[in-house]
Each structure stands twice: as structure tokens, then as C-alpha cells.
Amino acid sequence: MTQPRYSIVVPVYNRPEEVDELLASLVQQTYRDFEVLIVEDGSAIRCENVVDRYRDLLHIRYFYKPNSGPGPSRNFGFEHARGDYFVVFDSDCILPPQYFQAAEESVRVNGWDAWGGPDRAHKQFTPVQQAMAYTMSSFFTTGGIRGRAVHVGAFQPRSFNMGLSRHALEATGGFRFSRFAEDIELSIRMRQVGLKVGLITGAFVYHKRRATFGQFFRQVSNFGRGRVQVGRAHPNEVKVAHWFPAFFLLSLLALLPVALISTALFKFGVIMFAIYLTAILVHAYAETRSVEVALLAVPAALVQMIGYGSGFLKEKFSSGKSRAES
């Protein structure tokens, strides 16, 4: 093909079924001036056979490399990409048909050097996945920073749904962290060099995330670790809001000793937690219109807050060089 407008770069590790769903959604795009680069990051279960089924439907290339993490794998894809813009997705994303149409219109109007888009829960996702999708974008758990609020100049694209121009890549050098908040670290450097970065609300993806609360806990724990690692590389980038899950966890752990000291303080603490979780329940129902998803949003929020908080505290008080920077 001639030089494409967009180069889609997808690192994948042992997830051929997810790649199949993502590629199927790319076939349905109303705007098709793009190529696809699948970067197999040392997988034992490869997706090359899946990619082969789409060679007549998409301009697609497949690469296999030793495992290095998503950051270096995306950089590997950038080195082989031919487009004017690079778009990175996680392998567990599904795109609505209008994704690239919305991205193209916004890029032409606003002249973005880089952008990000929101994530949503697809109606075919399990109730647990829908609950986790809600908590990851809810004001009550993340402050709405993951693609729900427009913060031009401060918005930080996340790598499950991120686009950047060739100019932005040259100005930043791509990803520096191998994993854990590698997207946040890159977004910070985009801002530092003065790139025009924005949120394209119409360029959303359906993001599956993990299938169980146990897997979700491990994922958000890594998010907490990653935020601390970002703070080490960029002082002053860990704000009070990033401490909130850690404060939540410590307050929860403090309930038992408080009960031994003061019944009144214990009751007050329980009431505050109950109000917070009730607000999540009510808001989740208002957002999803599903009683089941709203009920599951409560344990999902607890897993998210405790997981992120524990990862944050563990990394905060650990010593040694971050694995993400290696």
C-alpha cells in the first residue's frame, strides 16, 4: 500500500483470542487509511495464525520478538511503521466502527500532536467486566481522569487508546519505561516539550480489562506501583489525589484498632465507608442501568482502591531501581 495515514501498533502477549476480536473490529472501520502492526512480545501462545486470517482484509504485518514489555514493543512497532500517525491499543480492546473517522476529523480540526480516547464497557462484556470498566472511569474512584473529563494541556493519554504523530515520536523518543505507567511517563514528557495533546471523546474503545477480580487486583496494583515510579522519574508528578487509594486502604485497616479505642470513632468510620460505597452503587446504576453491574461495582471499587493503594505503598517504601525503567 502507499504510505498510510495511520499505523496501528498492538503489542500482544499470549492472547490470540483478544487479537482476533480487535482485528475483527478494525475490519468494520468506516475510515480505512491505516496499516496494522501486531508485535508478538515473546509469547508462548502466538497469534500468527489469527493474523493470517486477516491478511486479505487488512493491511497487516506480524512481528515476533523476545519479551521486553509493552513499552519497548510499541517502540519496536514505531520503528517499522510507515504512517503519519501512530495509534496504540491494548490487545483486549474492541473498536466501534466510527473510531478512526472520529479521530481523523478531530486531528484535522484541532491539529493534535497526540491524543487519547475514553474506554467503555461493551454490552457483550460480562457483568464483572462492565463493573470494572465503570470503576476505572468513575469520578468516585479515579476522579474521571481516564478519559471522562477534558483537560487540554493536562490530559494524559493512556496506552490502551493513544495516538501520536511522527513529530511527537521524534520529540519524545517514544516510551522509556518497559511497563507500569509507561504511558503516563510518556504523556508527561509530551507536555514538557510543548506538544498539543487532547482528548477525542468520539474515539473511544471497548476495553475488556481482566476477567476476574483477582486478575483486576494484580493489574491495579501494578498501576499503583507505576505511579510511584513515575514520581521517581518526574518529581512533583505524584499529587494528593494519587495518594487517595493508599489513604483509603490505611483507613480501612485502621478500623479494627480504632474499634478497640473508641466505639464512636469506629461507627463514624463505618458510616463514612458506607456512604462512599452507597454513592458508588447509586452512580453505577445511573450509568449502566443494570442492578447486577451496580452491585458488582461495589466490590470492584474495593478491589481497585485496595489493589492500587497496596501497590502504591509497596513501591513507595521499596528500594532499588524500578523495573519499569530498565
C-alpha positions as a Markdown table, in Angstrom:
| # | Residue | x | y | z |
|---|---|---|---|---|
| 1 | Met | 0.0 | 0.0 | 0.0 |
| 2 | Thr | 1.0 | 3.7 | -0.3 |
| 3 | Gln | 2.1 | 5.4 | 2.9 |
| 4 | Pro | -0.9 | 5.1 | 5.2 |
| 5 | Arg | -2.3 | 7.9 | 7.3 |
| 6 | Tyr | -2.3 | 5.8 | 10.5 |
| 7 | Ser | -0.1 | 2.9 | 11.7 |
| 8 | Ile | -1.8 | 0.8 | 14.4 |
| 9 | Val | 0.7 | -0.8 | 16.8 |
| 10 | Val | -0.5 | -3.6 | 19.1 |
| 11 | Pro | 1.8 | -5.4 | 21.5 |
| 12 | Val | 0.4 | -8.8 | 22.5 |
| 13 | Tyr | 1.5 | -11.5 | 25.0 |
| 14 | Asn | -0.3 | -14.9 | 24.9 |
| 15 | Arg | -3.7 | -13.5 | 23.9 |
| 16 | Pro | -4.6 | -14.7 | 20.4 |
| 17 | Glu | -8.4 | -14.6 | 21.1 |
| 18 | Glu | -8.2 | -11.0 | 22.0 |
| 19 | Val | -6.3 | -10.1 | 18.9 |
| 20 | Asp | -9.0 | -11.9 | 16.8 |
| 21 | Glu | -11.7 | -9.6 | 18.3 |
| 22 | Leu | -9.6 | -6.5 | 17.9 |
| 23 | Leu | -8.8 | -7.3 | 14.2 |
| 24 | Ala | -12.5 | -8.1 | 13.5 |
| 25 | Ser | -13.4 | -4.6 | 14.8 |
| 26 | Leu | -10.8 | -3.0 | 12.6 |
| 27 | Val | -12.3 | -4.7 | 9.5 |
| 28 | Gln | -15.5 | -2.8 | 10.3 |
| 29 | Gln | -14.0 | 0.7 | 10.4 |
| 30 | Thr | -15.7 | 3.3 | 8.2 |
| 31 | Tyr | -12.3 | 5.0 | 7.7 |
| 32 | Arg | -9.7 | 2.6 | 6.4 |
| 33 | Asp | -6.5 | 4.5 | 5.6 |
| 34 | Phe | -4.4 | 2.6 | 8.1 |
| 35 | Glu | -2.0 | -0.3 | 8.5 |
| 36 | Val | -1.8 | -2.8 | 11.4 |
| 37 | Leu | 1.4 | -4.0 | 13.1 |
| 38 | Ile | 1.0 | -6.9 | 15.5 |
| 39 | Val | 4.1 | -7.2 | 17.8 |
| 40 | Glu | 4.3 | -10.5 | 19.5 |
| 41 | Asp | 6.2 | -9.9 | 22.7 |
| 42 | Gly | 7.8 | -13.3 | 23.3 |
| 43 | Ser | 4.5 | -15.1 | 23.6 |
| 44 | Ala | 4.4 | -18.9 | 24.2 |
| 45 | Ile | 0.9 | -18.9 | 22.7 |
| 46 | Arg | 1.3 | -17.0 | 19.4 |
| 47 | Cys | -1.4 | -15.2 | 17.4 |
| 48 | Glu | 0.3 | -15.5 | 13.9 |
| 49 | Asn | -2.4 | -17.9 | 12.7 |
| 50 | Val | -5.1 | -15.4 | 13.7 |
| 51 | Val | -3.2 | -12.6 | 11.9 |
| 52 | Asp | -3.0 | -14.8 | 8.7 |
| 53 | Arg | -6.8 | -14.9 | 8.6 |
| 54 | Tyr | -6.9 | -11.1 | 8.2 |
| 55 | Arg | -4.2 | -10.6 | 5.5 |
| 56 | Asp | -6.8 | -10.3 | 2.7 |
| 57 | Leu | -9.0 | -8.0 | 4.9 |
| 58 | Leu | -6.4 | -5.6 | 6.4 |
| 59 | His | -3.0 | -4.2 | 5.5 |
| 60 | Ile | -1.4 | -6.1 | 8.3 |
| 61 | Arg | 2.1 | -7.1 | 9.4 |
| 62 | Tyr | 3.2 | -9.6 | 12.1 |
| 63 | Phe | 6.4 | -9.4 | 14.1 |
| 64 | Tyr | 7.8 | -11.7 | 16.8 |
| 65 | Lys | 10.4 | -10.6 | 19.2 |
| 66 | Pro | 11.8 | -11.6 | 22.6 |
| 67 | Asn | 9.8 | -10.5 | 25.6 |
| 68 | Ser | 10.7 | -6.9 | 26.8 |
| 69 | Gly | 7.3 | -5.5 | 28.0 |
| 70 | Pro | 4.8 | -3.3 | 26.2 |
| 71 | Gly | 6.8 | -0.1 | 26.1 |
| 72 | Pro | 9.8 | -1.4 | 24.1 |
| 73 | Ser | 7.4 | -3.5 | 22.0 |
| 74 | Arg | 5.5 | -0.4 | 20.9 |
| 75 | Asn | 8.8 | 1.4 | 20.1 |
| 76 | Phe | 9.7 | -1.7 | 18.0 |
| 77 | Gly | 6.4 | -1.2 | 16.1 |
| 78 | Phe | 7.1 | 2.5 | 15.6 |
| 79 | Glu | 10.4 | 1.7 | 14.0 |
| 80 | His | 8.7 | -0.4 | 11.4 |
| 81 | Ala | 5.6 | 1.8 | 10.9 |
| 82 | Arg | 5.0 | 3.8 | 7.8 |
| 83 | Gly | 2.2 | 6.1 | 8.8 |
| 84 | Asp | 2.0 | 9.8 | 9.6 |
| 85 | Tyr | 0.4 | 9.0 | 13.0 |
| 86 | Phe | 0.9 | 6.0 | 15.3 |
| 87 | Val | -2.1 | 4.6 | 17.3 |
| 88 | Val | -1.5 | 2.1 | 20.0 |
| 89 | Phe | -4.2 | -0.2 | 21.5 |
| 90 | Asp | -4.1 | -2.9 | 24.1 |
| 91 | Ser | -4.9 | -6.3 | 22.7 |
| 92 | Asp | -8.0 | -6.5 | 24.9 |
| 93 | Cys | -9.7 | -3.6 | 23.1 |
| 94 | Ile | -12.5 | -3.6 | 20.6 |
| 95 | Leu | -13.2 | -0.5 | 18.4 |
| 96 | Pro | -16.6 | 0.9 | 17.4 |
| 97 | Pro | -16.8 | 1.3 | 13.6 |
| 98 | Gln | -16.5 | 5.1 | 13.7 |
| 99 | Tyr | -13.3 | 5.2 | 15.8 |
| 100 | Phe | -10.9 | 6.3 | 13.0 |
| 101 | Gln | -13.5 | 8.6 | 11.4 |
| 102 | Ala | -13.8 | 10.4 | 14.7 |
| 103 | Ala | -10.0 | 10.5 | 15.2 |
| 104 | Glu | -9.4 | 11.8 | 11.7 |
| 105 | Glu | -12.0 | 14.6 | 12.0 |
| 106 | Ser | -10.6 | 15.8 | 15.3 |
| 107 | Val | -7.0 | 15.6 | 14.2 |
| 108 | Arg | -7.8 | 17.7 | 11.1 |
| 109 | Val | -9.8 | 20.3 | 13.0 |
| 110 | Asn | -7.6 | 20.6 | 16.1 |
| 111 | Gly | -4.1 | 19.7 | 14.8 |
| 112 | Trp | -3.3 | 17.3 | 17.7 |
| 113 | Asp | 0.2 | 16.2 | 18.1 |
| 114 | Ala | -1.1 | 13.4 | 20.3 |
| 115 | Trp | -4.4 | 12.3 | 21.7 |
| 116 | Gly | -6.2 | 9.8 | 23.8 |
| 117 | Gly | -9.7 | 8.4 | 23.9 |
| 118 | Pro | -12.1 | 7.1 | 26.6 |
| 119 | Asp | -12.8 | 3.4 | 27.3 |
| 120 | Arg | -16.3 | 2.0 | 27.7 |
| 121 | Ala | -17.9 | -1.4 | 28.5 |
| 122 | His | -19.5 | -3.3 | 25.7 |
| 123 | Lys | -22.9 | -4.7 | 26.2 |
| 124 | Gln | -21.4 | -8.2 | 25.5 |
| 125 | Phe | -18.9 | -7.9 | 28.3 |
| 126 | Thr | -19.6 | -10.0 | 31.4 |
| 127 | Pro | -21.2 | -8.1 | 34.3 |
| 128 | Val | -17.9 | -8.3 | 36.2 |
| 129 | Gln | -16.0 | -6.7 | 33.3 |
| 130 | Gln | -18.7 | -4.0 | 33.0 |
| 131 | Ala | -18.3 | -3.3 | 36.7 |
| 132 | Met | -14.6 | -3.0 | 36.4 |
| 133 | Ala | -14.9 | -0.7 | 33.4 |
| 134 | Tyr | -17.2 | 1.5 | 35.4 |
| 135 | Thr | -14.9 | 1.8 | 38.4 |
| 136 | Met | -11.9 | 2.5 | 36.1 |
| 137 | Ser | -13.6 | 5.6 | 34.7 |
| 138 | Ser | -15.8 | 6.7 | 37.6 |
| 139 | Phe | -15.3 | 10.1 | 39.4 |
| 140 | Phe | -15.6 | 8.2 | 42.7 |
| 141 | Thr | -12.6 | 6.1 | 42.1 |
| 142 | Thr | -10.3 | 7.8 | 39.6 |
| 143 | Gly | -11.7 | 11.3 | 39.6 |
| 144 | Gly | -12.8 | 10.9 | 36.0 |
| 145 | Ile | -9.2 | 11.4 | 34.7 |
| 146 | Arg | -9.2 | 8.3 | 32.4 |
| 147 | Gly | -11.0 | 9.9 | 29.5 |
| 148 | Arg | -14.1 | 11.3 | 31.1 |
| 149 | Ala | -13.0 | 14.9 | 31.6 |
| 150 | Val | -11.4 | 17.3 | 29.1 |
| 151 | His | -8.2 | 18.8 | 30.4 |
| 152 | Val | -6.5 | 20.3 | 27.4 |
| 153 | Gly | -2.8 | 20.7 | 28.1 |
| 154 | Ala | -3.1 | 18.4 | 31.1 |
| 155 | Phe | -4.9 | 15.4 | 29.7 |
| 156 | Gln | -2.7 | 12.3 | 29.8 |
| 157 | Pro | -3.4 | 9.7 | 27.1 |
| 158 | Arg | -3.3 | 6.1 | 28.2 |
| 159 | Ser | -1.7 | 3.4 | 26.0 |
| 160 | Phe | -4.8 | 1.3 | 25.8 |
| 161 | Asn | -6.0 | 4.0 | 23.4 |
| 162 | Met | -3.3 | 6.5 | 22.4 |
| 163 | Gly | -2.3 | 8.3 | 19.2 |
| 164 | Leu | 0.7 | 10.4 | 18.4 |
| 165 | Ser | 2.2 | 12.0 | 15.3 |
| 166 | Arg | 5.6 | 11.2 | 13.9 |
| 167 | His | 6.6 | 14.6 | 15.1 |
| 168 | Ala | 5.6 | 13.7 | 18.7 |
| 169 | Leu | 7.5 | 10.5 | 18.5 |
| 170 | Glu | 10.6 | 12.3 | 17.3 |
| 171 | Ala | 10.2 | 14.9 | 20.0 |
| 172 | Thr | 9.9 | 12.4 | 22.9 |
| 173 | Gly | 11.7 | 9.3 | 21.7 |
| 174 | Gly | 8.8 | 7.1 | 22.5 |
| 175 | Phe | 8.3 | 5.0 | 25.6 |
| 176 | Arg | 11.1 | 4.9 | 28.2 |
| 177 | Phe | 9.5 | 2.6 | 30.8 |
| 178 | Ser | 9.1 | -1.1 | 29.8 |
| 179 | Arg | 5.9 | -1.5 | 31.8 |
| 180 | Phe | 3.9 | 0.0 | 34.7 |
| 181 | Ala | 2.8 | 3.6 | 33.8 |
| 182 | Glu | 4.9 | 3.8 | 30.7 |
| 183 | Asp | 2.1 | 5.7 | 29.1 |
| 184 | Ile | 1.8 | 8.3 | 31.9 |
| 185 | Glu | 5.6 | 8.8 | 31.8 |
| 186 | Leu | 5.4 | 9.4 | 28.0 |
| 187 | Ser | 2.4 | 11.8 | 28.4 |
| 188 | Ile | 4.3 | 13.9 | 30.9 |
| 189 | Arg | 7.2 | 14.3 | 28.5 |
| 190 | Met | 4.7 | 15.2 | 25.7 |
| 191 | Arg | 3.6 | 18.1 | 27.9 |
| 192 | Gln | 7.1 | 19.1 | 28.9 |
| 193 | Val | 8.2 | 19.5 | 25.2 |
| 194 | Gly | 5.1 | 21.6 | 24.4 |
| 195 | Leu | 3.1 | 19.2 | 22.3 |
| 196 | Lys | -0.6 | 19.8 | 21.7 |
| 197 | Val | -2.4 | 16.9 | 23.4 |
| 198 | Gly | -6.1 | 16.4 | 23.6 |
| 199 | Leu | -9.0 | 14.0 | 24.4 |
| 200 | Ile | -11.1 | 12.8 | 21.4 |
| 201 | Thr | -14.3 | 11.7 | 23.1 |
| 202 | Gly | -15.7 | 10.1 | 19.9 |
| 203 | Ala | -12.6 | 7.9 | 19.5 |
| 204 | Phe | -13.5 | 5.5 | 22.4 |
| 205 | Val | -12.7 | 1.8 | 22.7 |
| 206 | Tyr | -14.4 | -1.0 | 24.5 |
| 207 | His | -11.8 | -2.2 | 26.9 |
| 208 | Lys | -12.2 | -5.6 | 28.4 |
| 209 | Arg | -9.5 | -5.4 | 31.1 |
| 210 | Arg | -9.3 | -8.5 | 33.3 |
| 211 | Ala | -11.9 | -11.3 | 33.6 |
| 212 | Thr | -11.8 | -11.8 | 37.4 |
| 213 | Phe | -11.4 | -9.7 | 40.5 |
| 214 | Gly | -8.1 | -11.5 | 41.2 |
| 215 | Gln | -6.6 | -10.5 | 37.9 |
| 216 | Phe | -8.0 | -7.0 | 38.3 |
| 217 | Phe | -6.3 | -6.7 | 41.7 |
| 218 | Arg | -2.9 | -7.5 | 40.2 |
| 219 | Gln | -3.5 | -5.1 | 37.3 |
| 220 | Val | -4.4 | -2.1 | 39.5 |
| 221 | Ser | -1.6 | -3.0 | 42.0 |
| 222 | Asn | 0.8 | -2.5 | 39.1 |
| 223 | Phe | -0.9 | 0.8 | 38.3 |
| 224 | Gly | -0.2 | 2.0 | 41.9 |
| 225 | Arg | 3.4 | 0.8 | 41.6 |
| 226 | Gly | 3.7 | 2.6 | 38.3 |
| 227 | Arg | 2.6 | 6.0 | 39.6 |
| 228 | Val | 5.3 | 5.9 | 42.3 |
| 229 | Gln | 7.9 | 5.0 | 39.6 |
| 230 | Val | 6.7 | 8.0 | 37.5 |
| 231 | Gly | 7.3 | 10.2 | 40.6 |
| 232 | Arg | 10.8 | 9.0 | 40.8 |
| 233 | Ala | 11.5 | 9.9 | 37.2 |
| 234 | His | 9.5 | 13.2 | 37.3 |
| 235 | Pro | 9.4 | 14.8 | 40.8 |
| 236 | Asn | 6.1 | 16.5 | 41.7 |
| 237 | Glu | 4.1 | 14.3 | 39.4 |
| 238 | Val | 2.6 | 12.3 | 42.4 |
| 239 | Lys | -0.3 | 14.5 | 43.6 |
| 240 | Val | -2.5 | 14.3 | 46.6 |
| 241 | Ala | -5.2 | 12.5 | 44.5 |
| 242 | His | -2.8 | 9.7 | 43.7 |
| 243 | Trp | -2.4 | 9.0 | 47.5 |
| 244 | Phe | -6.2 | 8.6 | 47.9 |
| 245 | Pro | -6.3 | 4.8 | 47.4 |
| 246 | Ala | -3.4 | 4.5 | 49.9 |
| 247 | Phe | -5.3 | 6.6 | 52.4 |
| 248 | Phe | -8.4 | 4.5 | 51.7 |
| 249 | Leu | -6.5 | 1.3 | 52.4 |
| 250 | Leu | -4.9 | 2.6 | 55.6 |
| 251 | Ser | -8.2 | 4.0 | 56.9 |
| 252 | Leu | -9.8 | 0.6 | 56.2 |
| 253 | Leu | -7.0 | -1.2 | 58.1 |
| 254 | Ala | -7.3 | 1.3 | 61.0 |
| 255 | Leu | -11.0 | 0.4 | 61.7 |
| 256 | Leu | -10.2 | -2.6 | 63.9 |
| 257 | Pro | -7.7 | -0.8 | 66.2 |
| 258 | Val | -10.0 | 2.2 | 66.3 |
| 259 | Ala | -12.8 | 0.0 | 67.5 |
| 260 | Leu | -10.7 | -1.0 | 70.5 |
| 261 | Ile | -10.1 | 2.6 | 71.4 |
| 262 | Ser | -13.4 | 4.4 | 70.6 |
| 263 | Thr | -16.8 | 2.9 | 69.6 |
| 264 | Ala | -17.9 | 6.3 | 68.4 |
| 265 | Leu | -14.9 | 6.8 | 66.1 |
| 266 | Phe | -15.4 | 3.2 | 64.8 |
| 267 | Lys | -19.1 | 3.9 | 64.0 |
| 268 | Phe | -18.2 | 7.1 | 62.3 |
| 269 | Gly | -15.6 | 5.4 | 60.1 |
| 270 | Val | -18.1 | 2.6 | 59.2 |
| 271 | Ile | -20.7 | 5.2 | 58.3 |
| 272 | Met | -18.2 | 7.1 | 56.0 |
| 273 | Phe | -17.3 | 4.0 | 54.2 |
| 274 | Ala | -20.9 | 3.0 | 53.8 |
| 275 | Ile | -21.8 | 6.5 | 52.4 |
| 276 | Tyr | -18.9 | 6.2 | 49.9 |
| 277 | Leu | -19.8 | 2.7 | 48.7 |
| 278 | Thr | -23.5 | 3.6 | 48.5 |
| 279 | Ala | -22.6 | 6.6 | 46.3 |
| 280 | Ile | -20.8 | 4.2 | 44.0 |
| 281 | Leu | -23.7 | 1.8 | 43.9 |
| 282 | Val | -26.2 | 4.6 | 43.0 |
| 283 | His | -24.0 | 6.2 | 40.5 |
| 284 | Ala | -23.1 | 2.8 | 38.9 |
| 285 | Tyr | -26.7 | 2.1 | 38.4 |
| 286 | Ala | -27.4 | 5.5 | 36.9 |
| 287 | Glu | -24.5 | 5.0 | 34.5 |
| 288 | Thr | -25.2 | 1.3 | 33.5 |
| 289 | Arg | -28.9 | 0.9 | 34.2 |
| 290 | Ser | -28.1 | -2.6 | 35.5 |
| 291 | Val | -28.7 | -3.7 | 39.1 |
| 292 | Glu | -26.3 | -6.6 | 38.7 |
| 293 | Val | -23.5 | -4.3 | 37.4 |
| 294 | Ala | -24.2 | -1.7 | 40.1 |
| 295 | Leu | -24.0 | -4.3 | 42.8 |
| 296 | Leu | -20.7 | -5.7 | 41.4 |
| 297 | Ala | -19.3 | -2.2 | 41.1 |
| 298 | Val | -19.0 | -2.1 | 44.9 |
| 299 | Pro | -16.6 | -5.0 | 45.3 |
| 300 | Ala | -14.9 | -3.8 | 42.0 |
| 301 | Ala | -14.3 | -0.4 | 43.6 |
| 302 | Leu | -12.9 | -2.1 | 46.8 |
| 303 | Val | -10.6 | -4.2 | 44.8 |
| 304 | Gln | -9.4 | -1.2 | 42.8 |
| 305 | Met | -8.8 | 1.0 | 45.8 |
| 306 | Ile | -7.1 | -1.7 | 47.9 |
| 307 | Gly | -5.1 | -3.0 | 44.9 |
| 308 | Tyr | -3.9 | 0.4 | 43.8 |
| 309 | Gly | -3.2 | 1.5 | 47.3 |
| 310 | Ser | -1.2 | -1.6 | 48.3 |
| 311 | Gly | 0.9 | -1.4 | 45.1 |
| 312 | Phe | 1.4 | 2.3 | 45.7 |
| 313 | Leu | 2.6 | 1.8 | 49.3 |
| 314 | Lys | 4.7 | -1.2 | 48.5 |
| 315 | Glu | 6.6 | 0.7 | 45.7 |
| 316 | Lys | 6.7 | 3.9 | 47.7 |
| 317 | Phe | 8.7 | 2.3 | 50.5 |
| 318 | Ser | 10.7 | -0.1 | 48.4 |
| 319 | Ser | 14.3 | 0.5 | 47.5 |
| 320 | Gly | 16.3 | -0.1 | 44.3 |
| 321 | Lys | 15.9 | 0.8 | 40.7 |
| 322 | Ser | 12.4 | 0.5 | 39.2 |
| 323 | Arg | 12.0 | -2.5 | 36.8 |
| 324 | Ala | 9.9 | -0.2 | 34.6 |
| 325 | Glu | 12.9 | 1.9 | 33.8 |
| 326 | Ser | 15.2 | -1.0 | 32.9 |
